[in-house]
């Protein structure tokens, strides 16, 4: 696609809608014609997929703010039947534009059965629409996300195509970044005196079948101005060339919406220190199944939570002078 849906919607959102809809054709054509972005008199966003005479429309009103319905529109070319994909809630406007990009990509490669494609893509996005925008992220969640985005940015600068695929934290994987040979867990703290982080469970720093597991800890201080913010990190990531839809979809999964960027801009943090470790090296303080006298008992142990103080990082086994070697290992595993 030559034009993202957000750009298309922005171009047609200002101005009157005398016919009830202000429309703009996209570059994506199906058998019935070109798919169009549209804005109605209430400001709701629509994606209109034209149908041929023998194609059946589809209706889906199962809630969560996005619906599918048949729609007939008449102009000087005659009557056209559409599948009208409608965003019914203002809070979903940004996410809906990303959804439209995904749907257009699918229609470009599979235009023979638009109703089936619409149903399939909406089903895949339904849970995200349901959970999006329920509340703003708190300060600790934001600083944790910012630490992960800093690492993601470093990866994207080397390989933007692999970055989002390696970012497995939003999928609730064991580690925040996972490749075929190594994993990297990212932790953050706003404690200025001590770099103490919390590990959840005896599996989080276990390398299992991987060659290495790394731990990266970033310390932050809240500042009234300057510093960095999650919206700032997102903007820089998009500039590196990572997929916009993939990035924003992952961000939505962890509860961050671009629609709330104005509020999140107020939360600014200065990075004061960073510590990286090869956590799988002997001498690093961790609890993993192999630490047990009988490792098979690990399956019977639940809700383990412990803290590690990495303030005096150079005295801890596995300490690395920087994150570069960990990222190189992670990227090798992503080839």
PEURPE-V713915 format. One record per backbone hydrogen bond with DSSP energy under -1.0 kcal/mol. NH is the residue of the N-H (numbers start at 1). CO is the residue of the C=O. If there is no record, write none. Layout:
BEGIN
<<NH/CO> <NH/CO>>
END
This chain:
BEGIN
<<8/4> <9/5> <10/6> <11/7> <20/17> <22/39> <24/37> <26/35> <30/33> <33/30> <35/28> <36/48> <37/24> <38/46> <39/22> <40/44> <43/40> <46/38> <47/85> <48/36> <49/83> <51/81> <55/52> <60/68> <67/86> <68/60> <69/84> <71/82> <73/80> <75/78> <78/75> <80/73> <82/71> <83/49> <84/69> <85/47> <86/67> <87/45> <88/65> <92/89> <93/90> <96/92> <97/93> <98/94> <99/95> <100/96> <101/97> <102/98> <103/99> <104/100> <105/101> <106/102> <107/103> <108/104> <109/105> <110/106> <117/113> <118/114> <119/115> <120/116> <121/117> <122/118> <123/119> <124/120> <125/121> <126/122> <129/125> <130/126> <131/127> <132/128> <134/131> <142/138> <143/139> <144/140> <145/141> <146/142> <147/143> <148/144> <149/145> <150/146> <151/147> <152/148> <153/149> <154/150> <155/151> <156/152> <157/153> <158/155> <159/155> <162/159> <163/159> <166/162> <167/163> <168/166> <168/176> <169/176> <172/169> <173/168> <177/184> <178/166> <179/182> <180/333> <183/212> <184/177> <185/214> <187/216> <189/218> <196/194> <197/308> <199/306> <201/304> <206/203> <210/207> <211/181> <212/181> <214/183> <215/277> <216/185> <217/275> <218/187> <219/273> <220/189> <221/270> <223/268> <228/269> <233/229> <234/230> <235/231> <236/232> <237/233> <238/234> <239/235> <242/237> <247/243> <248/244> <249/245> <250/246> <251/247> <252/248> <253/249> <254/250> <255/252> <256/251> <260/257> <261/258> <264/260> <265/261> <266/263> <267/264> <269/228> <270/221> <272/219> <273/219> <275/217> <277/215> <278/318> <279/277> <280/213> <281/278> <284/281> <286/284> <291/288> <292/289> <297/294> <298/295> <299/296> <300/297> <301/298> <306/199> <308/197> <310/195> <313/311> <315/312> <316/313> <319/316> <320/276> <327/323> <328/324> <329/325> <330/326> <331/327> <332/328> <333/329> <335/332>>
END
